Amino acid sequence: MSATTGPVPPGRTPARPEEGPEAGGGPVAAGRPARYRAVFAVPEFRAVFAAHLLSSLGVVVCEIALSLLVFRRTESPLLSALTFALGLLPYVLGGTLLSAVADRYPARRVLVVCDLLCALAAAGMVLPGTPVAVLLVLRCLIAAVAPVFAGTRAATLGDILGEGDLFVLGRSVIRIVNQSAQLVGFGVGGLLVAVVTPGAVLALTAVTFLGSALLLRLGTRARPARDGGGAAAGRGALLGASLGGVRRLLADRRVRALLLLTWLPPAFVVVPEALLVPYADLLGAGPGGAGLLMCSMPIGAVVAESLVGSLLGPRARSRLTFPMGVFAVLPSLGFAAQPSLGWAVLLLVLTGTGISYNFGVDRWFVAAVPEELLGQGMTVVQAGRMTAMGLAMGAAGLAAEYAPLRAVMPAAGVLGVLCVLAVIREVRRTAGRDRRPGPLSETEN
C-alpha cells in the first residue's frame, strides 16, 4: 500500500499483483506488470532498502575483520574459521526461540532494537583486550538476532507494498542486495583491513548498524503489532509463544511444503560452494582462482534476479518456480568431469541463476500463512534456510574427507534433484489450500 498519513491498521492491504504505488502514489495501470521502478517509488521501501544495504555490508565486513582479529590474537585457523561458522549456527536458536518477537511487538521497534543490539555487539568487539571467547559470543549475538530482523523486515514489506507483485519484487531487491553485499563486502572488507586495523573496521561496522537503525526509525511508519493482544493478554512467555507458533506453522501441510521448498534448493546449492577452495587447489588455480570461483555464484544470482524481475510478468515468474528450483541443483552434476577453471565458473554462474525460483515461493508462502503469524513465518523461513545451508556445508566437508571432490559435488546434485522433485510434488498436492488465494495459484497446477 502507498505511504499515506494517518493511523495504519494492522495487517496488509490485499493488493492485486498488478497494483501498487508509483511515484505519485497512484496504482500501477491495470494489466501492466509492476517493475522495480514502482517498488523504489515507495518512500518507505527506499528507507528499508538503504538500511538493508548498510547492515548487509556491515555484516560481511564484520566477518572479515573479526576473522583476521581472532587469527592475529590466537594464530589458530580453527578459531578464525569459527567466526564464519558462528554466522550460521545461531540462526536456528534465534529463529526458533525468538520468532514470536516478529509478531508480538511493533515491527519498527523490533527492527531498530535489533540494529542497536548488533551495533552494541560490534562496539564490544572494538574494546581493547576483549577476550577471544567474548568476541565469538558477540558474533553469536549478531547471528541470533539476524533471523528475527530478517523475518520482521520481510513481513513489514507486506505492510509497505501489499500482498501483490510489489511485495514479490521487494523481496527480490532484498535478495539482490544480499548477493551483491557478498561481492562488494569481501572486496571492500579486504581493502579496509589492508589499510587500517581490524578494530577500526569493526568500529565502522557498528556505525553501519547505527545508520540502519536511524534510517528505519525515521524512514518507516509506526504500525501496531500483528499479534498485538498477545503480550497484553498474557498468553504465555515469549519462548512458549515462539515454540507454539513454530508448531502451528509446521502442522499446516501447505506451509510445511513451502518451507521445505525454500530450504532444500539452497542447502544442495551450497555443497559445491563449500568445496571451492579445495577444488581450486585441485586445479592448481591458487587463491586468485578460488576467489573467482567464489564470486561466480553471486554474479549469476544477481543477473538472473534482475532480469527475471525486470523482464517478466508475475505469471511468468511464478511458472519459473518449479523448473528453476530443480535447475538450481543440476549444474553440480558437471563437476563429475572435473571441469577446468573456466567451465567451473560457468557451472557456478548457472547455479546462481536458480535463485529466481524464489519469486513464486514468496507469493505462495505469504498467501498460506495466517496474518498473525506472518512475521514469525518469515523468521522461520530465514532461520531454516541458513541452518540447512550450514548443515549442508558441514556435511560436504565431512564427505570430502572420505571421497573425491568429483564424487561429492555431483552427488549433491543427484540427491538435490530427487529431494526437490519430491517437495514440488507435495507443493502441487497442497495447491488451493491458501488462506488468501491469489490469481497466481493456477500456475502450480
matplotlib code that plots the C-alpha trace (Angstrom):
import matplotlib.pyplot as plt

x = [0.0, 1.1, 2.7, -0.1, -0.7, -2.9, -3.1, -2.3, -4.4, -2.7, -2.3, -1.7, -3.5, -4.7, -3.3, -3.6, -0.4, -0.9, -1.5, 1.0, 2.1, 4.1, 5.9, 2.7, 1.1, -1.4, -1.9, 0.1, -2.1, -4.2, -2.7, 0.8, 3.1, 4.9, 8.6, 11.4, 10.9, 7.4, 8.9, 11.5, 8.8, 7.5, 9.4, 9.2, 10.8, 13.6, 14.4, 14.2, 16.5, 19.1, 19.1, 19.4, 22.3, 24.2, 23.6, 24.4, 27.7, 28.4, 27.9, 30.2, 32.9, 32.5, 33.1, 36.3, 37.7, 36.7, 38.2, 41.5, 41.5, 40.9, 43.7, 46.2, 45.5, 45.4, 47.2, 44.5, 42.9, 40.1, 39.1, 39.4, 37.1, 34.7, 33.9, 32.3, 30.6, 29.1, 27.4, 25.1, 24.8, 22.9, 20.2, 18.2, 18.2, 17.2, 14.7, 13.0, 13.1, 12.7, 10.5, 7.3, 9.1, 8.3, 4.6, 4.2, 5.8, 5.6, 7.7, 9.6, 10.6, 11.8, 13.9, 15.5, 16.2, 17.8, 20.1, 21.1, 21.9, 24.1, 25.8, 26.5, 27.9, 30.2, 31.3, 32.1, 34.4, 36.4, 37.2, 40.9, 41.7, 38.3, 38.9, 38.5, 35.7, 33.8, 34.4, 32.9, 29.9, 29.3, 29.4, 26.8, 24.6, 24.6, 23.7, 20.9, 19.3, 19.6, 16.6, 14.3, 15.4, 15.0, 11.6, 10.3, 11.6, 10.0, 6.7, 6.9, 7.4, 3.8, 2.6, 4.5, 4.0, 0.8, 0.5, 0.8, 3.6, 5.3, 5.9, 7.5, 9.7, 10.6, 11.8, 13.7, 15.5, 16.5, 18.0, 19.9, 21.4, 22.3, 24.2, 25.8, 26.9, 29.0, 30.8, 31.3, 31.7, 34.5, 36.3, 35.8, 36.5, 39.7, 40.8, 39.9, 41.8, 44.8, 44.7, 43.5, 43.4, 40.6, 39.4, 38.8, 36.9, 34.7, 34.1, 32.9, 30.6, 29.0, 28.4, 26.6, 24.2, 23.5, 22.9, 20.5, 18.6, 18.3, 17.0, 14.4, 13.3, 12.9, 12.0, 9.3, 6.0, 4.9, 2.5, 0.8, 2.0, 0.2, -0.4, -0.9, -3.0, -0.5, 1.6, -1.2, -3.5, -0.8, -0.9, 2.4, 6.0, 7.9, 9.6, 6.3, 4.7, 7.7, 7.6, 3.8, 3.9, 6.5, 4.4, 1.4, 3.4, 4.8, 1.4, 0.0, 0.7, 0.7, 3.0, 5.3, 5.7, 6.5, 9.0, 10.8, 10.8, 12.5, 15.1, 16.1, 17.5, 19.9, 21.0, 22.2, 23.4, 26.0, 27.6, 29.9, 30.3, 31.6, 34.2, 35.5, 38.8, 39.9, 38.6, 40.7, 43.7, 42.9, 43.1, 46.2, 44.3, 45.7, 44.0, 43.0, 41.2, 39.5, 38.3, 37.0, 35.1, 33.6, 32.3, 30.7, 27.5, 26.6, 27.1, 24.7, 22.2, 22.3, 22.0, 19.1, 17.2, 17.5, 16.5, 13.5, 12.2, 12.6, 11.5, 8.9, 5.4, 4.1, 2.6, 5.7, 7.8, 5.6, 5.8, 9.6, 9.4, 9.4, 11.8, 14.3, 14.1, 15.2, 17.7, 19.5, 21.0, 21.6, 24.9, 26.6, 26.5, 29.0, 31.7, 31.8, 34.0, 36.4, 36.0, 38.7, 38.5, 36.6, 34.0, 33.7, 33.0, 30.2, 28.7, 28.6, 27.1, 24.3, 23.8, 23.3, 20.6, 18.4, 17.7, 14.9, 12.7, 12.0, 9.6, 6.8, 7.6, 7.4, 4.0, 2.6, 4.0, 2.5, -0.9, -0.6, 0.5, -2.1, -1.8, -1.0, 2.0, 3.4, 6.4, 7.1, 6.7, 9.2, 11.6, 11.4, 12.0, 15.3, 16.4, 15.6, 17.4, 20.6, 20.6, 20.1, 22.9, 25.2, 24.5, 25.0, 28.3, 29.4, 28.2, 30.0, 33.3, 32.9, 32.1, 35.1, 37.3, 36.5, 35.5, 37.0, 35.5, 34.4, 32.1, 30.9, 29.9, 27.7, 26.3, 24.7, 23.2, 21.6, 20.3, 19.1, 17.1, 15.3, 14.5, 13.4, 11.1, 9.5, 8.9, 7.5, 5.0, 3.9, 3.5, 1.3, -0.8, -1.5, -2.3, -5.6, -5.2, -4.0, -5.8, -5.7, -5.7, -4.4, -4.7, -1.3, -2.5, -3.3, 0.4, 1.0, -1.3]
y = [0.0, 3.5, 5.6, 7.9, 9.8, 8.8, 5.6, 2.4, -0.7, -4.0, -6.4, -5.9, -4.3, -7.1, -5.6, -7.4, -8.4, -5.6, -2.9, -0.9, 2.7, 4.7, 7.9, 9.8, 7.4, 6.1, 2.5, 0.8, 0.7, -2.4, -5.1, -3.7, -5.9, -4.0, -3.3, -2.5, 1.2, 1.0, -0.6, 2.2, 4.7, 3.9, 6.1, 3.6, 0.9, 3.2, 3.6, -0.2, -0.8, 1.7, 0.3, -3.2, -2.2, -0.7, -3.6, -6.2, -4.6, -4.3, -8.0, -9.1, -6.6, -7.6, -11.3, -10.5, -8.1, -10.4, -13.5, -11.6, -10.2, -13.6, -15.2, -12.4, -13.0, -16.8, -17.9, -20.6, -21.4, -23.2, -20.2, -17.9, -20.2, -20.3, -16.7, -17.5, -20.7, -18.8, -16.6, -19.5, -21.8, -19.5, -18.9, -22.0, -20.7, -17.2, -18.2, -20.8, -19.4, -15.7, -16.0, -14.7, -11.3, -10.5, -10.5, -9.7, -6.2, -3.3, -4.0, -0.7, -1.1, -4.7, -3.6, -0.7, -2.6, -5.5, -3.0, -1.3, -4.7, -5.5, -2.1, -2.7, -6.1, -4.7, -1.9, -4.5, -6.2, -3.0, -2.6, -3.3, -6.6, -8.2, -12.0, -14.1, -16.1, -12.9, -11.9, -15.2, -14.8, -11.3, -12.7, -15.3, -12.5, -10.8, -14.1, -14.9, -11.5, -11.8, -14.2, -12.1, -8.9, -10.6, -12.1, -8.8, -6.9, -9.4, -9.1, -5.3, -5.4, -6.8, -3.8, -1.3, -2.9, -5.0, -8.7, -8.4, -8.3, -5.3, -7.5, -10.2, -7.6, -6.0, -9.4, -9.8, -6.5, -7.7, -10.9, -8.8, -6.8, -9.9, -11.3, -8.0, -7.5, -10.6, -9.4, -5.8, -6.6, -9.0, -6.6, -3.6, -5.5, -6.9, -3.4, -1.9, -4.5, -3.9, -0.1, 0.1, -2.2, -4.8, -2.8, 0.3, -1.8, -3.2, 0.3, 1.1, -1.9, -0.5, 2.7, 0.9, -0.7, 2.6, 4.1, 1.3, 1.9, 5.6, 5.0, 2.6, 4.8, 8.0, 6.4, 3.9, 4.3, 3.0, 0.2, -1.9, -5.5, -8.2, -10.2, -7.0, -8.7, -11.5, -9.9, -7.9, -10.9, -12.8, -15.8, -17.2, -16.3, -15.4, -18.8, -20.6, -18.3, -18.8, -22.6, -22.7, -20.6, -22.8, -25.8, -24.2, -23.4, -26.9, -28.5, -26.9, -29.2, -26.4, -24.2, -27.1, -27.9, -24.3, -24.1, -27.2, -25.6, -22.6, -24.6, -27.5, -26.0, -23.6, -26.5, -28.5, -25.5, -24.6, -28.0, -27.2, -23.7, -25.0, -27.0, -24.4, -23.7, -27.4, -27.6, -24.6, -26.2, -29.4, -27.4, -25.6, -22.3, -20.7, -18.0, -16.0, -18.9, -19.6, -16.0, -16.1, -19.3, -17.9, -14.8, -16.8, -17.9, -14.5, -13.0, -15.5, -14.8, -11.0, -11.2, -13.7, -12.0, -8.6, -9.9, -12.0, -9.2, -6.6, -8.5, -11.0, -10.5, -12.1, -15.2, -15.9, -15.6, -18.0, -20.5, -20.5, -21.6, -25.4, -25.6, -23.2, -24.9, -28.1, -26.4, -24.8, -28.1, -29.6, -27.8, -29.6, -32.8, -31.2, -31.4, -35.2, -34.3, -32.3, -29.2, -26.6, -23.2, -21.6, -24.3, -24.5, -20.7, -21.3, -24.1, -21.9, -18.9, -21.2, -22.5, -18.9, -18.3, -20.8, -18.1, -16.9, -19.7, -17.6, -15.3, -17.8, -19.3, -15.8, -15.1, -18.6, -18.5, -15.1, -16.4, -19.6, -18.2, -16.8, -13.0, -13.1, -15.5, -13.8, -12.2, -15.5, -17.4, -15.3, -15.6, -19.4, -19.2, -17.4, -19.4, -22.7, -21.7, -20.6, -23.6, -26.0, -24.3, -24.5, -28.2, -28.9, -27.2, -29.3, -32.5, -31.6, -31.0, -34.3, -36.2, -34.7, -36.1, -39.6, -39.2, -37.3, -33.9, -35.1, -37.6, -35.4, -32.4, -34.2, -36.5, -33.4, -32.6, -36.1, -36.1, -32.5, -33.2, -36.2, -34.2, -31.0, -33.0, -34.7, -31.4, -29.9, -32.8, -32.0, -28.3, -29.2, -31.5, -28.7, -26.1, -24.4, -24.5, -20.9, -18.8, -15.9, -17.5, -15.3, -15.2, -16.9, -20.1, -21.8, -21.7, -24.6, -26.9]
z = [0.0, -0.6, 2.1, 3.3, 6.5, 9.4, 11.5, 9.9, 10.8, 11.5, 8.6, 4.9, 2.1, -0.2, -3.3, -6.6, -8.4, -10.9, -8.4, -6.5, -5.8, -8.2, -7.7, -7.4, -5.0, -7.6, -8.7, -11.4, -14.6, -14.7, -16.9, -16.6, -14.5, -11.8, -12.2, -9.8, -10.5, -8.9, -5.8, -5.4, -5.9, -2.4, 0.1, 3.0, 0.8, -0.1, 3.6, 4.1, 1.1, 2.2, 5.8, 4.5, 2.2, 5.2, 7.6, 5.0, 4.1, 7.9, 8.5, 5.7, 6.7, 10.3, 9.4, 7.6, 10.3, 13.2, 11.5, 11.0, 14.5, 16.0, 13.9, 14.8, 18.5, 18.5, 15.3, 15.2, 11.8, 13.6, 15.7, 12.7, 10.7, 13.6, 13.2, 9.8, 11.1, 14.0, 11.4, 10.6, 13.6, 16.0, 13.3, 14.5, 18.1, 17.3, 14.6, 16.8, 20.4, 19.5, 16.4, 18.1, 18.6, 14.9, 15.5, 19.2, 19.0, 16.6, 13.6, 13.5, 17.2, 16.6, 13.6, 15.4, 18.6, 16.5, 14.8, 18.1, 19.6, 16.6, 16.9, 20.6, 19.8, 17.1, 19.5, 22.2, 19.7, 19.4, 23.1, 23.8, 25.4, 24.8, 25.2, 22.1, 23.7, 24.2, 20.6, 19.5, 21.8, 20.4, 16.9, 18.0, 19.3, 15.9, 14.2, 16.7, 16.1, 12.3, 11.7, 13.8, 12.0, 8.6, 9.3, 10.7, 7.7, 5.3, 7.0, 7.0, 3.3, 3.1, 5.1, 2.9, -0.5, -0.2, -0.9, -4.7, -7.2, -5.5, -2.4, -4.6, -6.3, -2.9, -1.7, -4.9, -4.3, -0.8, -2.3, -4.9, -2.0, -0.1, -3.1, -4.0, -0.5, -0.7, -3.8, -2.7, 1.0, 0.6, -1.7, 0.5, 3.6, 2.3, 1.2, 4.6, 6.7, 4.4, 5.2, 8.8, 11.8, 12.2, 15.2, 13.1, 10.6, 13.4, 14.6, 11.1, 11.3, 14.4, 12.5, 9.7, 12.2, 13.8, 10.4, 9.5, 12.8, 12.1, 8.6, 9.8, 12.7, 10.6, 7.2, 8.2, 9.9, 13.3, 12.9, 15.7, 16.3, 14.2, 17.4, 19.4, 22.0, 22.6, 25.3, 26.9, 27.2, 28.9, 26.6, 27.8, 27.8, 24.6, 24.5, 24.7, 22.1, 19.7, 20.0, 19.7, 16.6, 15.0, 15.8, 14.2, 11.1, 10.8, 11.4, 8.3, 5.4, 2.8, 4.9, 5.6, 2.0, 1.1, 3.9, 2.5, -0.9, 0.4, 2.4, 0.2, -3.0, -1.2, 1.0, -2.0, -3.9, -1.2, -1.3, -4.3, -3.0, 0.3, -1.5, -3.9, -2.0, -2.2, -5.7, -6.8, -5.1, -7.0, -10.3, -9.2, -9.6, -6.4, -4.3, -7.3, -8.9, -5.6, -5.4, -8.9, -8.2, -5.0, -6.9, -9.7, -7.9, -6.6, -10.0, -11.6, -8.8, -9.2, -13.0, -13.0, -10.3, -12.0, -15.5, -14.3, -12.1, -14.9, -18.0, -16.9, -15.5, -12.3, -14.0, -16.0, -12.8, -10.9, -13.8, -13.4, -9.8, -10.2, -13.2, -11.7, -8.3, -10.0, -12.3, -9.4, -8.3, -11.8, -12.6, -9.7, -11.9, -14.2, -11.5, -12.1, -15.2, -13.0, -15.2, -15.8, -14.1, -16.9, -17.1, -13.3, -13.3, -15.9, -13.8, -10.7, -12.6, -13.9, -10.4, -9.1, -11.7, -9.8, -7.2, -9.5, -8.2, -5.1, -6.9, -6.8, -3.4, -1.8, -3.2, -2.2, 1.3, 2.1, 0.9, 3.0, 6.4, 8.9, 9.2, 12.9, 12.2, 9.1, 10.9, 12.7, 9.4, 7.6, 10.6, 10.4, 6.6, 7.1, 10.1, 8.4, 5.2, 6.9, 9.2, 6.3, 4.4, 7.4, 8.0, 4.3, 4.3, 7.2, 5.6, 2.4, 4.2, 6.1, 2.9, 1.1, 3.8, 2.6, -1.1, -4.0, -4.9, -8.3, -6.5, -3.6, -5.7, -8.3, -5.6, -4.1, -7.4, -7.7, -4.2, -4.6, -7.7, -6.0, -2.9, -4.7, -7.0, -4.0, -2.4, -5.6, -5.8, -2.2, -3.1, -6.1, -3.9, -1.4, -4.1, -3.3, 0.5, 0.8, 3.4, 0.9, -2.5, -5.3, -9.1, -9.5, -7.8, -11.0, -12.1, -9.6, -11.4]

ax = plt.figure().add_subplot(projection="3d")
ax.plot(x, y, z, "-o")
ax.set_aspect("equal")
plt.show()
